[in-house]
Amino acid sequence: MRQSWWKLLSVVLVVYAIVVGMLVPLKPNLISVSPRTGELGQRVTVEVVGYNTNFLGDKAAPAAGAMQAWLRAGEGLSLAASEVKVIDDRRASLTFDLPGFLPDPEAEKQTLSIIVNNETDGAFVDPVGFSVRQKNPAASKALAEAPWRATAIQKGQLSATPHMTFPFRGHLAETIRNTYFHVSLWFAMMFVFIAGCVYAVKYLRRSGKASDELPGVVSLRDKADYWSVAFTSVGMLYGILGLVTGAMWAKYTWGSYWSWDIKQFTTLIALLIYAGYFVLRASFPDPEQRARLGAAYNIFAFVCLIPLIYILPRLSGNSLHPGAAGNPAFGGEDMDNTMRTVFYPIIIGWTLFGFWMAAVSYRIRVLREGVE
């Protein structure tokens, strides 16, 4: 049992991540705003539709659920809604008396964030909520900012979300949960492929050395070969699962399973290169030659993997994936702390589970070769 604790841990982490990742709700937000444009100096009523919202608030304490809304133009600059009419938990109308000027006298147009707050949902933001165009700028910045500062959001006025939620990321919506499977499988695949490459190097370092192993006992050199094949097999499995989950995600966010995005294309090439590893091994009946050439090819495949998956997509400015054109794949806008409580554990879980599968594959291969 002491030697198997990490196997149990892998199962616990994966099950925990699946349960929490699928059951924790998304943070409330707006999925529809109409209209999204208005004229300065006019009164405008905006109809909004929420997602996972409770605009009516706590029915046991209606006063606690009073809904507020603002148009935010910048730090310390926001316009409070003059009237908020709640239709139901998901629908509301927000009325704003737009000032005659934008807070920036030089701006011709500005996109204002819509901030909604109540104690039941907490505060949430639609970053591209409403746009206004300025025809005649104010004579001074102080004059332009005055109405925006008069109703600005005060410290402590916004409520925190009362329970754990995952972030709402626009068109991703509920598919953001696939981060715990698609992305984590790629990370685990990399760790498993690294292990396979390490054992390939170990095999080549031991090649040509005289073996003093007893007959019927697997040699250290053969152990390295068996482990290399086992880890590479699991890595290939994770890669295929990552490709499949990515295609499913693409269908719901990009409109098609396969769009020949640069990262889709380079990942497919990388997996085809690794598929060549198994074809190569199957082509040589001699165990010594098969193991030696397979180890060399395994190292070559891993060297190709890094630029294909991590470098080339970042150099491309046309990728739909996060991280293109040198942008970091995960930042504060992509993953918050609540997602990290699931994302990091499932990476560890998939990695440990992959090592467990590799250990089983290794033992099967040893038995198949007729050794103990």
Secondary structure as the mmCIF struct_conf table of DSSP 4:
data_model
#
loop_
_struct_conf.conf_type_id
_struct_conf.id
_struct_conf.beg_label_comp_id
_struct_conf.beg_label_asym_id
_struct_conf.beg_label_seq_id
_struct_conf.end_label_comp_id
_struct_conf.end_label_asym_id
_struct_conf.end_label_seq_id
HELX_RH_3T_P HELX_RH_3T_P1 ARG A 2 SER A 4
HELX_RH_AL_P HELX_RH_AL_P1 TRP A 5 LEU A 23
BEND BEND1 VAL A 24 VAL A 24
HELX_LH_PP_P HELX_LH_PP_P1 PRO A 25 PRO A 25
STRN STRN1 LEU A 26 LEU A 26
HELX_LH_PP_P HELX_LH_PP_P2 LYS A 27 PRO A 28
STRN STRN2 ASN A 29 SER A 34
STRN STRN3 THR A 37 GLU A 39
TURN_TY1_P TURN_TY1_P1 LEU A 40 GLY A 41
BEND BEND2 GLN A 42 GLN A 42
STRN STRN4 ARG A 43 TYR A 51
BEND BEND3 ASN A 52 ASN A 52
TURN_TY1_P TURN_TY1_P2 PHE A 55 LEU A 56
TURN_TY1_P TURN_TY1_P3 LYS A 59 ALA A 60
BEND BEND4 ALA A 61 ALA A 61
HELX_RH_3T_P HELX_RH_3T_P2 PRO A 62 GLY A 65
STRN STRN5 GLN A 68 GLY A 74
TURN_TY1_P TURN_TY1_P4 GLU A 75 GLY A 76
STRN STRN6 LEU A 77 ALA A 80
BEND BEND5 SER A 82 SER A 82
STRN STRN7 GLU A 83 VAL A 86
BEND BEND6 ASP A 88 ARG A 90
STRN STRN8 ARG A 91 ASP A 97
BEND BEND7 GLY A 100 PHE A 101
BEND BEND8 PRO A 103 ASP A 104
TURN_TY1_P TURN_TY1_P5 PRO A 105 GLU A 106
BEND BEND9 GLU A 108 GLU A 108
STRN STRN9 LYS A 109 ASN A 118
TURN_TY1_P TURN_TY1_P6 GLU A 119 ASP A 121
STRN STRN10 GLY A 122 ARG A 133
BEND BEND10 LYS A 135 ASN A 136
BEND BEND11 ALA A 139 SER A 140
HELX_RH_AL_P HELX_RH_AL_P2 LYS A 141 ALA A 150
TURN_TY1_P TURN_TY1_P7 THR A 151 THR A 151
HELX_LH_PP_P HELX_LH_PP_P3 ALA A 152 GLN A 154
TURN_TY1_P TURN_TY1_P8 LYS A 155 GLY A 156
BEND BEND12 LEU A 158 LEU A 158
HELX_LH_PP_P HELX_LH_PP_P4 SER A 159 THR A 161
BEND BEND13 PRO A 162 HIS A 163
STRN STRN11 PHE A 166 PHE A 166
HELX_LH_PP_P HELX_LH_PP_P5 PRO A 167 PHE A 168
HELX_RH_3T_P HELX_RH_3T_P3 GLY A 170 TYR A 180
TURN_TY1_P TURN_TY1_P9 PHE A 181 PHE A 181
HELX_RH_AL_P HELX_RH_AL_P3 HIS A 182 ARG A 206
TURN_TY1_P TURN_TY1_P10 SER A 207 GLY A 208
BEND BEND14 LYS A 209 LYS A 209
HELX_LH_PP_P HELX_LH_PP_P6 ALA A 210 SER A 211
HELX_LH_PP_P HELX_LH_PP_P7 GLU A 213 LEU A 214
TURN_TY1_P TURN_TY1_P11 PRO A 215 GLY A 216
BEND BEND15 VAL A 217 VAL A 217
HELX_RH_AL_P HELX_RH_AL_P4 LEU A 220 THR A 253
TURN_TY1_P TURN_TY1_P12 TRP A 254 TRP A 254
BEND BEND16 GLY A 255 TYR A 257
HELX_RH_AL_P HELX_RH_AL_P5 ILE A 262 ALA A 282
TURN_TY1_P TURN_TY1_P13 SER A 283 SER A 283
BEND BEND17 ASP A 286 ASP A 286
HELX_RH_AL_P HELX_RH_AL_P6 PRO A 287 ILE A 306
HELX_RH_PI_P HELX_RH_PI_P1 PRO A 307 ILE A 311
HELX_RH_AL_P HELX_RH_AL_P7 LEU A 312 LEU A 315
BEND BEND18 GLY A 317 GLY A 317
BEND BEND19 LEU A 320 HIS A 321
TURN_TY1_P TURN_TY1_P14 PRO A 322 GLY A 323
HELX_RH_3T_P HELX_RH_3T_P4 ALA A 324 GLY A 326
BEND BEND20 ALA A 329 PHE A 330
TURN_TY1_P TURN_TY1_P15 GLY A 332 ASP A 334
HELX_RH_AL_P HELX_RH_AL_P8 ASN A 337 ARG A 368
TURN_TY1_P TURN_TY1_P16 GLU A 369 GLY A 370
#
